[in-house]
Amino acid sequence: MTAKAKTSTGHARCGMSRPWYIALNVFIVFHLIAIACWALPIPVKPVMLVRLLTRPYIVWSGLFQSWDMFSPSPKQINTNLEALIIYKDQSTETWPFPRMEDLSYGDRYRKERFRKLEENLEDPHNALLWPDIARHIARDHNHPANPPEVVILVLRWSRIVPHDSAEAYDRTPSNMKAFFTYQVRPEDLE
């Protein structure tokens, strides 16, 4: 076989060895199938099986998408998270998690995955994340003369109630629930 014939294959032209070329193509095909099955709002068995098998990876990587914003039943609750920080001198500070409507378009783009974290953080299936988030907040709000002692993660929500008009909505008063309390240890602040 001549050198010219060997370079006519796709992987040789892009400078990859055959195993890397195959691995890259398998990676691309896997992602196309996984994301398509995750995004399709139809409950057929093959799609549901792919969702079940790829769920850990899709959620871990932040590639998940929920359809609760769209028909047939759009989201009817407005939620936001905040942290209540209690310091050594018993003073308190409330730190709101960033809200997309308060950010510039550039910041919204960069923090979109953060919004998804907020929407799903309160779910008990994600309880393993709570201590790490509380430690991160404690480190960010550490004042050596007055360190944080407790971080409480709080969920605020209000129902979105349709108004008489088809275009206007009223929000009910905000409710709140503390869903995690973390006692900060000195080593958490390092």
C-alpha positions in Angstrom: 0.0 0.0 0.0 1.4 3.4 -0.9 1.8 6.3 1.5 -0.8 8.2 -0.4 -3.4 5.4 0.0 -2.7 5.3 3.8 -3.4 9.0 4.3 -6.8 8.8 2.5 -8.6 7.6 5.6 -10.2 10.2 7.8 -8.2 9.5 11.0 -4.9 9.7 9.1 -5.8 13.1 7.6 -6.5 14.6 11.0 -3.3 13.2 12.5 -4.9 10.7 14.9 -4.1 7.1 15.4 -6.9 4.7 14.5 -7.8 3.9 18.2 -8.1 7.6 19.1 -10.2 8.2 16.0 -12.6 5.4 16.9 -12.8 6.5 20.6 -13.6 10.1 19.5 -16.3 8.9 17.2 -17.8 6.6 19.9 -17.7 9.6 22.3 -19.6 11.9 19.8 -22.2 9.2 19.0 -22.8 8.5 22.7 -23.4 12.2 23.4 -25.7 12.6 20.5 -27.8 9.7 21.5 -27.8 10.5 25.2 -28.7 14.1 24.8 -31.3 13.4 22.1 -33.0 10.8 24.3 -32.8 13.1 27.4 -34.3 16.0 25.5 -37.1 14.1 23.8 -40.3 14.6 25.8 -41.7 11.2 24.8 -41.9 8.2 27.2 -41.2 5.3 24.8 -39.3 2.3 26.3 -36.0 2.7 24.3 -35.7 6.4 25.1 -36.6 5.7 28.8 -33.9 3.0 28.9 -31.2 5.3 27.5 -32.3 8.0 30.0 -32.0 5.5 32.9 -28.6 4.3 31.8 -27.1 7.7 31.1 -28.8 9.6 33.9 -25.7 9.6 36.3 -23.5 11.0 33.6 -26.0 13.5 32.2 -26.7 14.9 35.7 -23.1 14.9 36.8 -22.0 16.8 33.6 -24.9 19.3 33.8 -26.2 18.3 30.4 -29.7 17.6 31.8 -32.8 19.5 30.6 -36.2 19.5 32.2 -39.4 20.3 30.3 -41.3 21.8 33.2 -41.0 25.2 31.8 -43.1 24.3 28.8 -46.5 22.6 28.0 -48.5 20.7 29.0 -47.9 21.7 32.6 -45.6 24.6 33.0 -43.8 25.3 36.3 -46.2 27.0 38.8 -43.7 27.8 41.6 -41.1 30.5 41.7 -38.2 29.4 43.8 -34.9 30.9 45.0 -32.2 29.8 47.5 -30.4 31.8 50.1 -28.0 31.0 52.9 -28.3 32.4 56.4 -24.8 32.7 57.9 -24.5 33.0 61.7 -21.1 34.3 62.9 -19.2 33.8 66.1 -20.5 37.0 67.7 -24.1 35.8 66.8 -24.6 38.4 64.1 -26.2 37.1 60.9 -26.0 37.7 57.2 -28.3 36.5 54.5 -26.6 35.6 51.2 -28.9 35.1 48.3 -27.8 32.7 45.6 -27.4 34.6 42.3 -30.7 35.2 40.5 -30.7 35.1 36.7 -33.0 38.1 36.4 -30.5 40.2 38.4 -27.5 39.3 36.2 -26.2 40.8 32.9 -26.7 38.7 29.8 -23.0 37.7 29.9 -23.2 36.6 33.5 -26.5 34.7 32.8 -24.7 32.7 30.0 -21.8 31.8 32.3 -23.9 30.9 35.3 -26.7 28.9 33.6 -25.4 25.6 35.1 -25.5 27.4 38.5 -29.2 28.1 38.0 -29.8 24.4 37.3 -27.9 23.5 40.5 -30.2 25.9 42.4 -33.3 24.4 40.9 -32.3 20.9 42.0 -30.3 21.5 45.1 -33.2 21.2 47.6 -34.1 17.7 46.3 -33.2 15.1 49.0 -31.5 13.0 46.3 -28.9 15.8 46.2 -28.3 15.9 49.9 -24.7 14.8 49.5 -24.0 18.2 48.0 -25.4 20.2 50.9 -22.3 20.1 53.2 -19.9 21.1 50.4 -22.1 24.0 49.4 -22.4 25.2 53.0 -18.6 24.9 53.5 -18.0 26.9 50.3 -20.3 29.7 51.5 -18.6 29.7 54.9 -15.2 30.0 53.3 -16.4 32.9 51.0 -17.8 34.7 54.1 -15.0 34.1 56.5 -13.8 37.0 58.5 -10.8 35.9 60.7 -12.0 38.1 63.6 -15.5 36.9 63.4 -15.7 33.5 61.5 -19.0 31.9 60.5 -20.2 29.2 62.9 -23.4 28.0 61.2 -24.7 28.1 57.6 -28.3 27.4 57.0 -29.5 26.7 53.4 -33.0 28.1 52.9 -35.5 27.6 50.1 -38.0 30.4 49.4 -40.9 29.8 47.1 -44.2 31.3 46.0 -46.9 29.9 43.8 -47.5 31.6 40.5 -51.3 32.0 40.3 -52.9 32.9 37.0 -54.6 36.3 37.1 -58.0 36.9 35.5 -56.2 38.0 32.3 -54.5 35.4 30.2 -51.3 37.4 30.1 -50.8 38.5 33.7 -49.8 36.4 36.8 -49.9 37.1 40.5 -47.4 35.7 42.9 -48.6 34.5 46.3 -46.6 35.6 49.4 -43.2 34.0 49.8 -42.9 30.8 51.9 -39.6 29.6 53.3 -38.1 26.4 54.6 -34.6 25.7 56.0 -33.6 22.4 54.5 -30.0 22.1 55.8 -28.0 23.4 58.8 -24.3 23.0 58.9 -22.0 23.6 61.9 -18.9 25.1 60.5 -15.6 23.6 61.8 -12.3 25.5 61.9 -10.8 23.3 59.2 -13.7 24.1 56.8 -12.4 27.7 56.6 -8.9 26.8 55.4 
